[in-house]
Amino acid sequence: MNTVEDLCTLISSKITWGRGEEPQQLSPDTPLLEQGLLDSLAIMQIVAALDSEAGIVLPDTEIVAANFRSPQALWGVLENIRAGAAL
């Protein structure tokens, strides 16, 4: 996962879209929680996918609503985790 756009694609793949509803293209500033796009199951699927597909382990302390407000908010957390791992 190299860009916030890659993260948008991953998040979009974990959203349960309504019957007959076409999956939306997410932008970095899409308000995921405000629009009701994420529920607790989708969040845990995203966390699991980050681990299995990108090798990024999200600590339990970072699995909070504020970090899932938008793809950009989550991207900031991922960058901080990567920066900490590089030290």
N, C-alpha and C positions, 0 to 999 in steps of 0.2 A: 504494500500500500504506500504509494509515493505522493499522492496528492489528495486534497480535500474532495476533489471530484471522484476519486476512487472510493473514498469513504461514502460519498453520496450514493454511489451505485450499490455498495454493500448494504447500506441502510435501506434503500428502496427494495432490495431483494428480500428483506426480512419483514417488511410491512405486509399485513394482511389487508389487501385491497378489497373493497366491497364487491359483491357479485355483479358482474357486468361492468365493473369499473376498470378502466385502463390504468395501469401503474403510471404514476406521475414522475416526471423528471424532477428530482430534488436539486435545489441550489444550496450553496453553503449556508445561506441565511434562512432557509425554510424553517418556520417555527413548528417543529415536530410535535411538541406537547400541546401547544395552543390549538393546533389543527386536529388534535386527537389521532395523529398518525401512529403513535407508539403506545403500546401498553406494556405491562411488566414482562409478558412473554417475549414480545419483540425485542425489548431491551436485553433480556438474557440471551436471546438468539444472536444479537449483535455482539455482545460480550464474548460468546462462544466462538463466533466467526472470526473476531479479531484475533483470538488465540490460535485457532486452527488454520486460518488462511493467511494471517499476517505475522504470526508469532509474537503478538503483543498481548501480554497479560495485564488486564485492567484490575488493579487492586480493589478489594471490596470497598475501601474507603472512597473510591472514585465513582462507584456505581450509585450516583445520586441524580435526582431529577435535573438539577442545574446543569450537569454535564451533558444532558441529552436534550436540551432546549432546541438545539440546532446542530446540523453537521459541523459547523464552524466551532461551536462550543466543545464538541467532542474532539475535534481535530486538535484544538489547543491542549487538551488533556493528553492526547497521544504524543504530541510533540514534547510535552514536559516529561513524559515517561521515557521517551527515547533519549532526551537530553540527559536524564538522570542515569540511564543505562550506559551512556557514553563516558561518564566520569570515571 
